[in-house]
Amino acid sequence: MPPDRYEITFTDVPVDARVTFRVNDQNFCDQNPTGAVVRNVFANDVELVQNTTTPGNGDEPGFALSVSSSGRVTQ
């Protein structure tokens, strides 16, 4: 894995339920003052688009997805 890439595995994501989350990275402060990441986020090789807001300093950009029992990701 390249040094500028982060990877995490979740084993307890609920099946067929909408899950929302936000990724923060200080390197993204030039695009969002709080560092909320809005691009280059993948789940099971599916590129996610910023499609929800999450709580923070007001509403901040985040992602929403669902995972099927086979691991298929939908947004």
ABEGO torsion letter per residue (X at the ends): XBAABBBBBBAABBBGBBBBBBBBBAAAAAABAAGBBABGBBBGGBBBBBABBBBBBEBBBBBBBBBBAAGBBBX
